[in-house]
Structure formats: C-alpha cells, structure tokens
Amino acid sequence: MTYTIAIADDETDLLEAVAEYFEGHGFDVLTATDAVGFRAIVQERGIHLAILDIAMPGEDGLSLARWLRRSSRAGIIFASASGSPMDRIVGLEIGADDYVSKPYDMRELLARVRSLLRRLDQAAPAATTAPPGGTLPASRQVRFGPFTLDPQARRLRHRDAGEIDLTAAEFELLAALGSRPNRILSRTRLNELLGLSSSEADSDRRIDVRMTRLRRKIEPDPDRPRFIRTIRGEGYVLSTDDPG
C-alpha cells in the first residue's frame, strides 16, 4: 500500500527536500506552501497523514489542523522552528499526533511518520482520507456506561446520542484503555501501547492532554470522571462497572 502524505510549509527549499526524501522511500507526497494550497490538495486527494508547519504566514498550521480534524482522521505531525513547550502543548490540545522541531533530521522524521502510520493502520482496512487505526483486536467490542467501543469500525457509539466524534489520537487512547478494561494502566504503559516515546520530556503531558480532551467528550462531568478514572500515583483505568 502506498501512503499519501500532505506537507504544508512556506520554506520552499525545505519543502522540496522533505518531499524528495519521502518519495524516495515510497510515499506519495503532496505539497503546499500555504493554507489555501493545502486545503485544495486535501479536498482533491484523500490523505493518510499531514505534516504541518506551525508558523506559516497567513493561516497557520494550527488553524489548518483544526480544519483537518473536522473532516478527517488523518494523522497530524506538527513542525516548528521554535521548539517551544507551548507549541507542543497547543498542538496536542488541537489534536496533533506528534511534533517535530526544525531543522529536521530526515531519518527521525521518517521514523516518526512510519510509527504513526503503523498505529493508525493496525486494525483497519485501507482508507483514502485517513488510515484508521486502533489498539483493540478487530473482533472485540467494549461496553462501558452508555457507550459501545467498536475497534473494527473505529467508532464509539452512545446508546442515545449515536456516534461520538473522536480524533485519531483520542480514539487510540480510548482503544488502549479498552484493550485492558478495569485494569490500571500507567502513563508509561499507555505510551508503549500508543507507540509514543516515553523518553521525551513531555510524554506524560501528551497522555494527560489527550485524556482531558477525551473525557470532555464522554464524561457527564469531566471533573468527576465515572468511566475513565484516575488512580492517583498509578495511572488510568477504563471502568465497565458503571451502567451509566
């Protein structure tokens, strides 16, 4: 299978170098130097993953990511020359799956792209807008409260409200918890299940940010979670005991 990657970056020389490198490793690469061009290529061609420069003139990468998240489950990797912790935090809040600092080490970027695509593609058939992924075995569904988690269809359904819209990152986290319901999973273990590097300084922050976003979508009161509970000093657990 050939994966399609869309790259948005106003640094033309860098954009061309990254595109050439990834094409040389078997990827179909689409490029844009601004938000208008990026939107056009994504609407014309489905993509599996986007690499977005945060600090583009005009509409920036953060805004593009919000737009992409509304219409696709494609993986998102943010790129920033500043490398500031705030960029990382904002990116994760929006729904990014990973973050890299400029200037790129091409081999590291390739490794991150491949790792993300593996995570997104584990339990899914081929896709055009985004490669579905997941952590649960394809045949297993998990019910908790009023929700049913279906890893094969990559869906979370509420018995009254219907399907709940989750980003790829949120679904992966819920799937990781759902693969071991009623068992405490530490942040380190969740990083392992999600294929994230636990050696990075902000790895625990990534899990916590995703958890906050996920709870906002499924918990009646996110400040007092019933389904995804925090076990102080140990980690998180998806409880299937609460009938909701």
C-alpha positions in Angstrom: 0.0 0.0 0.0 1.2 3.5 -0.9 0.5 6.1 1.8 -0.3 9.7 0.8 1.3 12.5 2.8 0.5 16.2 2.5 3.1 18.7 3.6 2.4 22.4 4.2 5.5 24.6 4.7 6.3 28.0 3.3 10.1 27.2 3.2 10.3 26.1 -0.4 13.7 24.5 -0.2 12.9 22.5 2.9 9.5 21.5 1.4 11.1 20.2 -1.7 13.9 18.3 0.2 11.3 16.6 2.5 9.1 15.7 -0.4 12.0 14.2 -2.4 13.2 12.2 0.6 9.8 10.7 1.3 9.1 10.0 -2.4 12.4 8.1 -2.4 11.1 6.0 0.4 7.9 5.0 -1.4 5.4 7.6 -0.3 3.0 9.6 -2.5 3.8 13.2 -1.4 1.6 16.3 -1.9 3.0 19.7 -1.1 1.7 23.2 -0.5 3.3 26.5 0.6 0.2 28.0 2.2 -3.1 27.1 3.7 -5.1 27.7 0.5 -3.0 25.2 -1.4 -3.1 22.7 1.3 -6.9 22.8 1.6 -7.1 22.4 -2.2 -4.9 19.3 -2.4 -6.6 17.6 0.6 -10.1 18.2 -0.9 -8.9 16.8 -4.2 -6.9 13.9 -2.9 -7.5 11.9 0.2 -4.5 11.7 2.6 -3.3 9.5 5.3 -1.1 11.9 7.1 -0.2 15.6 7.2 3.0 17.4 8.2 2.1 21.0 9.1 4.4 23.9 9.7 3.0 25.9 12.6 4.4 29.3 11.7 3.2 29.8 8.1 2.3 33.4 7.1 -1.5 33.9 6.8 -3.4 31.0 8.1 -1.0 28.9 10.2 -0.7 25.2 10.8 -2.7 25.2 14.0 -5.7 26.6 12.1 -5.2 24.0 9.3 -5.1 21.2 11.8 -8.5 22.3 13.3 -10.0 22.3 9.8 -8.5 18.9 9.0 -9.7 17.4 12.3 -13.3 18.4 11.5 -13.3 16.4 8.3 -10.7 13.6 8.6 -8.9 11.2 10.9 -5.7 11.6 9.0 -2.6 11.6 11.2 -1.1 15.1 12.0 2.5 15.9 12.8 3.3 19.5 13.7 6.6 21.1 12.8 8.0 24.2 14.5 11.3 26.0 14.3 10.8 27.4 17.8 10.6 24.1 19.6 8.9 25.7 22.5 6.9 23.6 25.0 3.9 25.9 24.4 3.8 25.0 20.7 3.8 21.3 21.7 1.0 21.8 24.2 -1.2 23.8 21.9 -0.6 21.3 19.1 -1.6 18.4 21.3 -4.7 20.2 22.6 -5.8 20.7 19.0 -5.4 17.0 18.2 -1.9 16.5 16.8 -0.4 13.0 17.0 3.2 14.1 17.1 5.5 17.1 17.0 9.0 17.6 15.4 11.4 20.5 15.7 13.1 22.2 12.8 15.7 21.7 11.3 14.6 18.1 10.6 16.7 15.1 10.9 15.2 13.3 7.9 15.7 9.8 9.3 14.0 10.8 12.6 11.1 12.3 10.7 10.7 9.2 8.5 10.7 7.0 11.6 8.0 9.2 13.3 5.9 9.1 10.1 6.2 5.3 9.8 5.4 4.8 13.5 2.3 7.0 13.3 1.1 5.2 10.2 1.5 1.8 11.8 -0.5 3.0 14.8 -3.3 4.4 12.6 -3.3 1.4 10.3 -3.2 -1.5 12.8 -6.9 -2.5 12.9 -8.3 -1.0 9.7 -8.8 -1.6 6.0 -7.2 0.9 3.5 -8.6 4.4 3.6 -8.4 7.5 1.4 -9.0 10.3 3.9 -7.1 8.8 6.8 -5.8 5.4 7.7 -8.0 4.1 10.6 -6.1 2.6 13.5 -6.5 1.2 16.9 -5.2 -0.9 19.7 -8.0 -3.4 20.2 -8.4 -6.7 18.3 -10.7 -6.1 15.4 -13.4 -8.5 16.6 -13.7 -7.2 20.2 -16.2 -4.6 21.3 -16.1 -3.0 24.8 -19.2 -1.6 26.5 -19.0 0.9 29.3 -21.8 3.0 30.6 -24.0 4.0 27.7 -21.1 3.6 25.2 -20.0 0.8 22.9 -16.4 0.9 21.6 -16.1 -0.8 18.2 -12.5 -1.1 17.1 -13.2 -2.7 13.8 -15.4 0.2 12.6 -13.3 2.7 14.6 -16.5 4.0 16.2 -17.6 5.0 19.7 -21.4 5.0 19.9 -23.7 6.3 22.7 -26.9 4.4 23.0 -29.0 7.6 22.8 -26.8 10.1 21.1 -25.3 7.9 18.4 -21.7 8.1 17.2 -19.3 10.2 19.1 -16.8 12.1 17.0 -13.2 11.3 18.2 -9.9 12.3 16.7 -7.4 9.6 15.8 -5.4 10.4 18.9 -8.4 10.3 21.2 -9.6 7.0 19.7 -6.2 5.4 20.1 -6.1 6.4 23.8 -9.6 5.0 24.4 -8.7 1.8 22.5 -5.6 1.3 24.6 -7.6 1.6 27.8 -10.4 -0.6 26.3 -7.9 -3.3 25.4 -7.5 -3.8 29.2 -10.7 -2.7 30.8 -10.9 -2.5 34.6 -7.1 -2.6 34.7 -4.9 0.3 35.8 -2.6 1.5 33.0 0.3 3.7 33.9 1.3 6.6 31.7 4.4 4.7 30.7 2.3 1.7 29.7 0.0 3.9 27.7 2.9 5.5 25.9 4.1 2.0 25.0 0.6 0.9 23.7 0.3 4.1 21.7 3.8 3.8 20.2 5.0 7.0 21.8 8.4 7.6 23.1 8.3 7.7 26.9 11.8 9.1 27.0 10.7 12.5 25.8 10.2 15.2 28.5 6.6 15.8 27.6 5.5 12.2 27.1 3.3 12.2 30.3 1.9 15.6 29.3 0.8 14.1 25.9 -1.2 11.4 27.7 -2.8 13.9 30.1 -3.8 16.3 27.3 -5.4 13.5 25.3 -7.1 12.3 28.4 -8.6 15.7 29.1 -9.9 16.0 25.6 -11.4 12.5 25.6 -13.1 13.0 29.0 -14.8 16.2 27.7 -16.5 14.1 25.0 -17.6 11.1 27.1 -17.9 12.0 30.7 -21.1 13.7 32.1 -18.8 15.7 34.4 -15.2 15.7 33.2 -14.0 16.9 36.6 -15.6 13.9 38.3 -15.0 11.1 35.7 -17.0 7.9 36.0 -15.8 5.9 33.1 -12.1 6.8 32.8 -10.9 7.1 36.3 -7.6 8.4 37.6 -5.9 6.2 40.2 -3.6 8.6 42.0 0.1 7.7 41.7 -0.7 4.7 39.4 -2.4 5.7 36.2 -5.8 5.4 34.5 -8.5 2.7 34.2 -11.5 2.3 32.0 -14.3 1.1 34.2 -17.0 -1.1 32.7 -18.9 -1.4 36.0 -20.8 1.9 35.9 -24.1 1.3 34.0 -24.2 4.9 33.0 
